[in-house]
Amino acid sequence: MVPRSSYTKKRLVESLLKLMKKGQRFDDISIQDIVEEGGFSRMAYYRNFKTKADILRYHFDVITEDFIKETNTDFYKMPFEEYLTSVFTYLFNNRELSKILLETRLFDYVKEQFDLKLIKTAHTEEERIRFIYFAGGLFNIYYHWLLSDGKQTPQEIAKIVAAYVPRP
């Protein structure tokens, strides 16, 4: 059984995304719109989130944690190109959320997550600095790939990056 707060958060995320997919701008969507779409009270919303932006951050955190659990990857034990393909496939599959984050001026949160998820795995100061460099590069590649509507496949991007970027 899913805990009640997790269920409520999930449904509030779905409500916000549904409203945005209908063409409503993020800034124009009210808390009332979100709770009505999900069939909740304003109290349920405020028990779980402080701002609309928190809904998107929460959703991004959930799908990122799911990716980490699903891949359960030991970064050093798998071929670099394979690792990059899994990362770019995940990003490609979640590009709609990233586009929403871009439109709502919350895309910097994606950069924070690139940094947090990768850098926290460093074991030494030298490795931490290499990971900072690598996370920034991956983020910029993703950002520009997103702006070009992902014209290359995740495999093509991974192959290019693996050929020219040293493994951190």
Backbone torsions as a table, in degrees:
resi	resn	phi	psi	omega
1	MET	NA	134.7	179.1
2	VAL	-79.6	129.8	177.7
3	PRO	-56.2	147.3	-175.5
4	ARG	-55.6	-44.1	-178.0
5	SER	-66.1	-35.7	177.5
6	SER	-65.2	-41.4	178.5
7	TYR	-62.5	-46.4	-178.8
8	THR	-62.6	-45.5	178.8
9	LYS	-60.5	-44.6	-179.7
10	LYS	-60.1	-45.0	-178.9
11	ARG	-67.9	-35.6	176.9
12	LEU	-67.0	-38.7	174.5
13	VAL	-60.0	-49.5	-179.7
14	GLU	-58.3	-40.3	-179.8
15	SER	-63.9	-47.1	179.6
16	LEU	-62.6	-46.8	-179.3
17	LEU	-63.7	-37.5	179.1
18	LYS	-63.8	-43.4	178.6
19	LEU	-62.7	-40.0	-179.9
20	MET	-69.3	-36.8	178.2
21	LYS	-67.9	-25.0	176.4
22	LYS	-75.7	-5.6	176.8
23	GLY	105.9	0.5	178.5
24	GLN	-75.9	136.8	176.5
25	ARG	-73.7	143.9	-179.6
26	PHE	-51.8	-47.4	-177.7
27	ASP	-64.8	-24.5	-178.1
28	ASP	-89.1	-11.6	-179.1
29	ILE	-81.7	127.9	179.9
30	SER	-95.4	164.3	174.7
31	ILE	-59.3	-40.2	179.0
32	GLN	-60.0	-41.5	177.3
33	ASP	-59.0	-44.4	-177.6
34	ILE	-64.3	-48.4	-176.8
35	VAL	-69.8	-34.4	176.6
36	GLU	-65.9	-42.3	178.7
37	GLU	-61.1	-38.1	-178.2
38	GLY	-89.7	-10.6	-178.7
39	GLY	76.7	34.6	-179.3
40	PHE	-117.9	170.2	174.0
41	SER	-92.3	163.0	175.6
42	ARG	-62.1	-31.4	179.0
43	MET	-61.6	-41.5	178.9
44	ALA	-62.2	-39.7	177.6
45	TYR	-61.5	-52.8	-174.3
46	TYR	-71.1	-18.3	172.8
47	ARG	-71.0	-23.6	-173.6
48	ASN	-111.0	-29.3	-176.0
49	PHE	-140.5	151.5	175.6
50	LYS	-96.9	-34.1	-177.4
51	THR	-138.2	164.7	175.7
52	LYS	-62.7	-36.8	179.5
53	ALA	-60.7	-33.3	178.2
54	ASP	-61.7	-30.5	178.3
55	ILE	-64.1	-46.6	-179.8
56	LEU	-67.4	-40.1	177.8
57	ARG	-61.9	-44.8	178.9
58	TYR	-58.3	-47.2	-178.9
59	HIS	-61.5	-43.6	178.9
60	PHE	-63.2	-41.0	177.6
61	ASP	-61.0	-44.0	-178.7
62	VAL	-62.8	-47.8	-177.2
63	ILE	-70.9	-29.9	176.3
64	THR	-68.6	-44.3	177.4
65	GLU	-62.8	-39.4	176.6
66	ASP	-60.7	-42.5	178.5
67	PHE	-60.2	-45.8	-178.9
68	ILE	-62.5	-42.9	178.3
69	LYS	-65.7	-43.6	-178.0
70	GLU	-64.1	-44.9	-177.1
71	THR	-78.9	-33.3	179.1
72	ASN	39.7	48.4	-169.9
73	THR	-90.4	134.2	167.0
74	ASP	-92.1	104.8	-173.5
75	PHE	-48.3	-37.7	-175.3
76	TYR	-85.1	-14.8	-175.5
77	LYS	-94.9	-12.5	-178.4
78	MET	-109.0	154.6	176.8
79	PRO	-57.5	138.5	-174.8
80	PHE	-56.8	-44.7	-179.3
81	GLU	-63.7	-36.5	177.8
82	GLU	-65.6	-42.0	177.1
83	TYR	-60.5	-48.5	-179.4
84	LEU	-62.4	-38.3	177.8
85	THR	-61.3	-41.9	179.1
86	SER	-64.9	-38.8	178.9
87	VAL	-65.8	-49.0	-177.4
88	PHE	-70.2	-29.0	175.0
89	THR	-66.6	-44.3	176.5
90	TYR	-58.8	-47.8	-179.4
91	LEU	-63.3	-41.8	179.6
92	PHE	-62.4	-43.0	-179.3
93	ASN	-67.1	-19.9	-179.1
94	ASN	-114.0	24.8	-176.9
95	ARG	-66.7	-29.4	179.2
96	GLU	-63.7	-42.0	176.6
97	LEU	-64.4	-41.9	178.8
98	SER	-61.6	-38.3	177.8
99	LYS	-64.6	-38.9	176.4
100	ILE	-63.1	-43.1	178.9
101	LEU	-62.9	-37.1	175.8
102	LEU	-62.9	-48.2	-178.2
103	GLU	-63.5	-30.6	-176.4
104	THR	-96.7	10.4	179.6
105	ARG	61.0	30.6	178.0
106	LEU	-112.3	12.1	-175.1
107	PHE	-66.5	-23.6	175.8
108	ASP	-58.8	-25.2	177.5
109	TYR	-63.0	-34.5	176.6
110	VAL	-62.1	-43.1	178.5
111	LYS	-61.8	-42.8	177.6
112	GLU	-57.4	-42.0	-179.2
113	GLN	-69.4	-39.2	174.5
114	PHE	-54.4	-48.6	-178.2
115	ASP	-64.2	-51.7	-175.9
116	LEU	-61.4	-47.3	-174.8
117	LYS	-69.0	-35.7	-177.7
118	LEU	-87.1	-48.0	-173.2
119	ILE	-66.2	-33.2	-178.2
120	LYS	-66.9	-12.0	178.8
121	THR	-88.7	-5.1	-179.3
122	ALA	-68.2	142.9	-179.0
123	HIS	-103.4	-20.1	-179.1
124	THR	-133.0	167.1	178.2
125	GLU	-65.5	-39.9	178.2
126	GLU	-62.0	-43.7	179.2
127	GLU	-65.0	-38.5	178.8
128	ARG	-60.4	-43.6	179.9
129	ILE	-66.2	-41.8	177.2
130	ARG	-61.7	-40.0	-179.8
131	PHE	-67.8	-35.7	176.6
132	ILE	-61.4	-45.8	177.9
133	TYR	-60.3	-47.5	-177.2
134	PHE	-65.6	-44.2	-179.8
135	ALA	-62.0	-40.8	178.2
136	GLY	-63.8	-41.5	177.8
137	GLY	-63.9	-46.9	179.1
138	LEU	-60.5	-42.9	179.7
139	PHE	-60.0	-46.4	-179.0
140	ASN	-66.2	-37.6	175.4
141	ILE	-61.6	-46.8	179.8
142	TYR	-61.7	-44.8	-179.2
143	TYR	-56.9	-49.1	-178.4
144	HIS	-73.0	-31.8	175.0
145	TRP	-64.3	-41.7	178.5
146	LEU	-63.9	-43.5	179.0
147	LEU	-63.2	-28.5	179.2
148	SER	-91.1	13.3	-179.7
149	ASP	62.3	30.1	174.6
150	GLY	57.4	50.8	-176.8
151	LYS	-65.0	-33.9	175.6
152	GLN	-87.8	155.4	176.6
153	THR	-77.1	161.8	175.0
154	PRO	-56.3	-36.7	-180.0
155	GLN	-65.8	-41.1	179.5
156	GLU	-64.8	-44.1	178.8
157	ILE	-63.0	-45.1	-179.5
158	ALA	-60.0	-41.6	-179.4
159	LYS	-63.1	-44.1	179.3
160	ILE	-62.6	-48.6	-177.9
161	VAL	-63.7	-45.4	-178.7
162	ALA	-61.1	-31.6	-178.7
163	ALA	-76.3	-28.8	-171.9
164	TYR	-116.5	-12.4	-177.5
165	VAL	-112.3	127.0	178.6
166	PRO	-69.2	143.3	177.5
167	ARG	-62.5	132.0	-179.4
168	PRO	-67.2	NA	NA
